[in-house]
């Protein structure tokens, strides 16, 4: 996550573009949204305010694709006061 801009950057390690599913949920106010995006091999895919989401602490980010293991992270307020990724909570 690019903390200074509140944008999540997703980088692919594959050589081809793939369709990914992203679920964002604020665990405090229960606001949530689902996105489907094409993840290019490069550059990074950016998710944030242009998608209608302003990252805040205590939000859950889930990303998956039918062919790959899914993962989930939680955002938090970092020591410098910006929002960042606190921890990976699970893979399924």
For each residue, the residues with C-beta under 8 A, 3 or more apart:
1: 6 7 8 9 55 75 83 84 85
2: 5 6 7 8 9
3: 6 78 80 82 83 84
4: 82
5: 2 48
6: 1 2 3 48 49 54 55 82 83
7: 1 2 46 47 48 49 55
8: 1 2 46 47 48 55 61
9: 1 2 44 45 46
10: 20 39 44 45 46 47 63
11: 42 44 45
12: 17 18 39 40 41 42 45
13:
14: 18 41
15: 41
16: 41
17: 12 38 39 40 41
18: 12 14 38 39 65 67 68
19: 36 37 38 39 65
20: 10 36 37 38 39 45 63 64 65
21: 34 35 36 63 64 65
22: 34 35 36 37 47 61 62 63
23: 32 33 34 35 60 61 62 63
24: 32 33 34 35 47 53 59 60 61 62
25: 30 31 32 59 60 62
26: 29 30 31 32 56 58 59
27: 30 58 59 60 74
28: 56 58
29: 26
30: 25 26 27
31: 25 26
32: 23 24 25 26
33: 23 24 51 52 53
34: 21 22 23 24
35: 21 22 23 24 47 51
36: 19 20 21 22
37: 19 20 22 45 47
38: 17 18 19 20 45
39: 10 12 17 18 19 20 45 65
40: 12 17 43 45
41: 12 14 15 16 17
42: 11 12
43: 40
44: 9 10 11
45: 9 10 11 12 20 37 38 39 40
46: 7 8 9 10 50
47: 7 8 10 22 24 35 37 51 53
48: 5 6 7 8 51 53 54 55
49: 6 7 52 53 54
50: 46
51: 33 35 47 48
52: 33 49
53: 24 33 47 48 49
54: 6 48 49
55: 1 6 7 8 48 59 75 83
56: 26 28 59 75 83
57: 75 76 77 83
58: 26 27 28 74 75 76
59: 24 25 26 27 55 56 74 75
60: 23 24 25 27 72 73 74 89
61: 8 22 23 24 72 73 74 75 85
62: 22 23 24 25 70 71 72
63: 10 20 21 22 23 70 71 72
64: 20 21 68 69 70 71
65: 18 19 20 21 39 68 70
66:
67: 18
68: 18 64 65
69: 64 91 92
70: 62 63 64 65 91 92
71: 62 63 64 88 90 91
72: 60 61 62 63 88 89 90 91 92
73: 60 61 85 86 87 88 89
74: 27 58 59 60 61 85 86 87 89
75: 1 55 56 57 58 59 61 83 84 85 86
76: 57 58 83 84 85 86
77: 57 81 82 83
78: 3 81 82 83 84
79:
80: 3
81: 77 78
82: 3 4 6 77 78
83: 1 3 6 55 56 57 75 76 77 78
84: 1 3 75 76 78
85: 1 61 73 74 75 76 88
86: 73 74 75 76
87: 73 74
88: 71 72 73 85 91
89: 60 72 73 74
90: 71 72
91: 69 70 71 72 88
92: 69 70 72
